[in-house]
Amino acid sequence: MIGRVCRFVAVFAALQFSWQFAGDAGVGRSLIALGVVAPAAALIQAWSPAAGVTALDDLLQAPGGGVRIVNGCDGTDALFLLIAGLCAAPLSVRRRLAAAALGVPLVYALNMLRVLTLFYARRAGPAQFDLWHGRLAPALMVLLVLAYFYAWMFRNARLPPRAA
Protein backbone atom coordinates (compact mmCIF):
# COMPACT_ATOMS: atom_id res chain seq x y z
CA MET A 1 0.00 0.00 0.00
CA ILE A 2 2.78 2.43 0.90
CA GLY A 3 4.48 1.62 -2.40
CA ARG A 4 1.34 2.55 -4.32
CA VAL A 5 1.01 5.84 -2.43
CA CYS A 6 4.67 6.65 -3.11
CA ARG A 7 4.24 5.79 -6.79
CA PHE A 8 1.14 8.02 -7.00
CA VAL A 9 2.91 10.96 -5.36
CA ALA A 10 6.06 10.53 -7.46
CA VAL A 11 4.18 10.34 -10.78
CA PHE A 12 1.88 13.24 -9.89
CA ALA A 13 4.82 15.41 -8.77
CA ALA A 14 6.83 14.54 -11.90
CA LEU A 15 3.90 15.42 -14.17
CA GLN A 16 3.22 18.69 -12.35
CA PHE A 17 6.89 19.67 -12.39
CA SER A 18 7.20 18.83 -16.09
CA TRP A 19 4.07 20.82 -16.97
CA GLN A 20 5.28 23.77 -14.93
CA PHE A 21 8.60 23.63 -16.78
CA ALA A 22 6.77 23.40 -20.14
CA GLY A 23 4.66 26.40 -19.17
CA ASP A 24 7.73 28.41 -18.26
CA ALA A 25 9.32 27.45 -21.58
CA GLY A 26 6.28 28.64 -23.55
CA VAL A 27 5.24 25.16 -24.68
CA GLY A 28 2.39 25.06 -22.19
CA ARG A 29 1.00 28.38 -23.39
CA SER A 30 1.02 27.16 -26.98
CA LEU A 31 -0.78 23.96 -26.03
CA ILE A 32 -3.37 25.94 -24.06
CA ALA A 33 -3.90 28.35 -26.96
CA LEU A 34 -4.24 25.61 -29.58
CA GLY A 35 -5.74 22.80 -27.52
CA VAL A 36 -8.13 24.63 -25.21
CA VAL A 37 -8.77 28.25 -26.19
CA ALA A 38 -9.16 27.81 -29.96
CA PRO A 39 -11.57 24.85 -29.71
CA ALA A 40 -13.56 26.59 -26.95
CA ALA A 41 -13.86 29.71 -29.11
CA ALA A 42 -15.05 27.59 -32.05
CA LEU A 43 -17.72 25.95 -29.88
CA ILE A 44 -18.89 29.28 -28.50
CA GLN A 45 -19.00 30.75 -32.02
CA ALA A 46 -21.13 27.80 -33.15
CA TRP A 47 -23.54 27.99 -30.18
CA SER A 48 -23.59 31.74 -29.56
CA PRO A 49 -22.41 33.67 -32.63
CA ALA A 50 -23.74 36.90 -31.09
CA ALA A 51 -21.19 36.56 -28.27
CA GLY A 52 -18.49 37.67 -30.72
CA VAL A 53 -15.82 35.50 -29.13
CA THR A 54 -12.33 35.23 -30.57
CA ALA A 55 -9.35 33.17 -29.48
CA LEU A 56 -6.30 35.28 -28.74
CA ASP A 57 -3.43 33.22 -27.33
CA ASP A 58 -4.70 32.13 -23.90
CA LEU A 59 -7.73 34.44 -23.93
CA LEU A 60 -11.32 33.84 -24.95
CA GLN A 61 -11.97 37.47 -25.83
CA ALA A 62 -15.50 38.83 -26.25
CA PRO A 63 -17.42 42.06 -25.77
CA GLY A 64 -18.94 41.93 -22.31
CA GLY A 65 -16.17 39.79 -20.85
CA GLY A 66 -13.89 36.93 -21.66
CA VAL A 67 -11.82 34.32 -19.86
CA ARG A 68 -8.06 33.82 -19.70
CA ILE A 69 -6.96 30.17 -19.50
CA VAL A 70 -3.68 29.88 -17.65
CA ASN A 71 -1.49 27.04 -16.48
CA GLY A 72 -3.55 25.29 -13.82
CA CYS A 73 -6.92 26.17 -15.38
CA ASP A 74 -6.33 23.91 -18.36
CA GLY A 75 -7.47 20.59 -16.90
CA THR A 76 -3.99 19.18 -16.46
CA ASP A 77 -4.34 18.83 -12.69
CA ALA A 78 -7.28 16.46 -13.11
CA LEU A 79 -5.49 14.64 -15.92
CA PHE A 80 -2.37 14.22 -13.81
CA LEU A 81 -4.44 12.88 -10.91
CA LEU A 82 -5.94 10.28 -13.22
CA ILE A 83 -2.60 9.26 -14.73
CA ALA A 84 -0.91 9.05 -11.33
CA GLY A 85 -3.81 7.02 -9.99
CA LEU A 86 -3.61 4.62 -12.92
CA CYS A 87 0.14 4.23 -12.45
CA ALA A 88 -0.39 3.28 -8.82
CA ALA A 89 -3.44 1.08 -9.39
CA PRO A 90 -3.37 -2.71 -9.25
CA LEU A 91 -4.01 -3.02 -12.99
CA SER A 92 -2.24 -4.75 -15.83
CA VAL A 93 -0.40 -2.51 -18.27
CA ARG A 94 -3.08 -3.25 -20.86
CA ARG A 95 -5.87 -2.15 -18.49
CA ARG A 96 -3.95 0.99 -17.52
CA LEU A 97 -3.49 1.95 -21.15
CA ALA A 98 -7.15 1.26 -21.90
CA ALA A 99 -8.22 3.38 -18.92
CA ALA A 100 -5.94 6.20 -20.08
CA ALA A 101 -7.18 5.90 -23.68
CA LEU A 102 -10.73 6.51 -22.46
CA GLY A 103 -9.84 8.78 -19.56
CA VAL A 104 -7.73 11.36 -21.40
CA PRO A 105 -10.52 12.34 -23.84
CA LEU A 106 -12.98 12.30 -20.93
CA VAL A 107 -10.85 14.74 -18.93
CA TYR A 108 -10.42 16.90 -22.04
CA ALA A 109 -14.19 16.98 -22.61
CA LEU A 110 -14.88 17.75 -18.95
CA ASN A 111 -12.35 20.56 -19.02
CA MET A 112 -13.82 21.97 -22.21
CA LEU A 113 -17.24 21.95 -20.53
CA ARG A 114 -15.65 23.71 -17.55
CA VAL A 115 -14.08 26.39 -19.77
CA LEU A 116 -17.38 26.99 -21.57
CA THR A 117 -19.21 27.21 -18.23
CA LEU A 118 -16.66 29.73 -16.97
CA PHE A 119 -17.01 31.81 -20.13
CA TYR A 120 -20.78 32.03 -19.77
CA ALA A 121 -20.56 32.50 -15.98
CA ARG A 122 -18.18 35.42 -16.52
CA ARG A 123 -20.73 37.04 -18.79
CA ALA A 124 -23.46 36.48 -16.15
CA GLY A 125 -21.46 38.44 -13.60
CA PRO A 126 -18.50 38.37 -11.21
CA ALA A 127 -20.38 36.47 -8.49
CA GLN A 128 -21.30 33.65 -10.88
CA PHE A 129 -17.77 33.49 -12.25
CA ASP A 130 -16.22 33.43 -8.76
CA LEU A 131 -18.58 30.66 -7.66
CA TRP A 132 -17.86 28.47 -10.68
CA HIS A 133 -14.16 29.27 -10.96
CA GLY A 134 -13.24 29.05 -7.30
CA ARG A 135 -15.54 26.37 -5.96
CA LEU A 136 -17.82 24.38 -8.22
CA ALA A 137 -15.76 23.72 -11.34
CA PRO A 138 -12.58 22.47 -9.61
CA ALA A 139 -14.56 20.24 -7.25
CA LEU A 140 -16.67 18.83 -10.06
CA MET A 141 -13.60 18.11 -12.19
CA VAL A 142 -11.94 16.14 -9.42
CA LEU A 143 -15.14 14.33 -8.42
CA LEU A 144 -15.97 13.30 -11.99
CA VAL A 145 -12.43 12.09 -12.68
CA LEU A 146 -12.49 10.23 -9.37
CA ALA A 147 -15.83 8.65 -10.33
CA TYR A 148 -14.34 7.48 -13.63
CA PHE A 149 -11.28 6.09 -11.85
CA TYR A 150 -13.44 4.32 -9.27
CA ALA A 151 -15.73 2.84 -11.93
CA TRP A 152 -12.73 1.60 -13.90
CA MET A 153 -11.13 0.11 -10.81
CA PHE A 154 -14.38 -1.54 -9.74
CA ARG A 155 -14.56 -3.36 -13.08
CA ASN A 156 -10.87 -4.05 -13.77
CA ALA A 157 -8.68 -4.16 -10.65
CA ARG A 158 -6.49 -7.17 -10.02
CA LEU A 159 -6.85 -7.70 -6.30
CA PRO A 160 -5.06 -10.42 -4.36
CA PRO A 161 -7.29 -13.29 -3.23
CA ARG A 162 -8.69 -12.94 0.27
CA ALA A 163 -7.44 -15.22 2.99
CA ALA A 164 -10.05 -17.71 4.18
N, C-alpha and C positions, 0 to 999 in steps of 0.2 A: 504494500500500500504506500509506504513512504517513497519507494522508488517511482511509483506512478505520479505522486505529487511532485517530486523533484523533476521528473521528466516534463510534466505540464508547465511548471514554473520556468524551467530552462528554455523550452520551446517558445512559450509566450514572450519571455524577456528577449530572446534572440530575434523574434519577429518584430517586436516593438522597436528594439534598438535599430534593426535594419531599416525599418520604415522611417524612423526618425532621421537616420542618416540619408536615406533616399530623398526625404523632404528637404533636408538642408542642402542637398546637392542639386535640387531643382527637378529631379526625376519625379518625385511625389507630386509636385504641383502640376507637371505635365499630365500625369496619369489622372489626377483629379479633374483637370480641365477637359481632357478628352474622354475619360471613362465615366464621369459623373455629371459634370456641369453641362456639357454639350448634349448628352442624351436627355437629361432632365429638361433642358430648354426646348428640345424637339417635342417632347411629350406635352409640355405646357402649351407650346404653339399649336399643337394638334387639338388639344382639349379646350384651350382658352385663347384663341387668336387675339382677342381684344386686350389681353394682358400686355401685349407688346414686349414679351420677354426676349432677351438676347443673351447668348453665352459670351462672356468676356473673361478669359482666363479662368479664375476660380469663382467668378461672380455670375449669378443669375440676375441680370440687370433688367429692371422694368420700371416704368412710371408708377409711382405709388409704393415703391419698395421692392427690394430684391433681397437675395440671400447670398452670402459669401460662404463657400465650402472650403474649409481649411483642414489641414492635417489633424485628424482626430474626429472630424465630423464627416468622414468619408466612408464609414462602415468598416474600416480595417480593424478596429478594436474587437468588434463582434466576430469578424472573420478569424482573427488571430485566436480568440477564445475557442472557436470551433476547431481550428486546426490543432491547437495545443491539446485540447480535450481528446481529439481523435488519436493523436500521437501517444497519449498516455492510456488510452482505453485498451481493454483486453479484447482486441479484435485482430483478425488476420490482416496481413498487408492488403489483400484483395478487398476485404470489407472496409478497411480504412479509405482506400482509394475510391471505392464506390460511394461511401458516405461523403467524401470531399467532392466528388464529381456532381453529386446532387446538392450538397450543402453550399458550395461556393456560389452557384447561380441563385440559390435561395437567399443567401445573405445579400447578394447584389440587388435582387429584386426588393427585399425588405428595406435596404438602404435607399433605393430609388424612391420607394413609397414614402420613406421618412423625409427625404429631401423635398419631394413634392408637397407633403403636408406642411413642412416648415415654410416653404414659399407662400402657400396660401394662408397659413397662420400669420405670417409677417404682414400680409396685406390686410388681414382682419384687425390687426392692432398689436401693439407691443405686449399687452398682457397675454394674448393668445400665443404669440411667438415665444415669450418667456416660459409659459407653461409647457408647450410642446418641446421646445429646445432643451430646457433645463431639467425637466422631470419626466414627462410621458414618453417621448421618443427614445431616449437612451434606455429606460427601463423596459419598454416594449421590445426593443431590439435584442437585448440580452435575454429576456424571457422567451421570446420566440425562437432564438437560436438554441437556447437551453432545451426547449420543448422538442425541437428537431433532434438534438443530440440524444435526449432521453429516449425518444421514440426509436431512434436508430439502435441505441444500445439495448433497449428492451427486446428488439427483434433479432439482434445479431451478435450479442456479446458471447464470448467464449469464457464461461465461468468454470472454475474447478468444481469437480463433483463434491457434494456435501458428504461429510462423514456421517455414518449411520449411528 
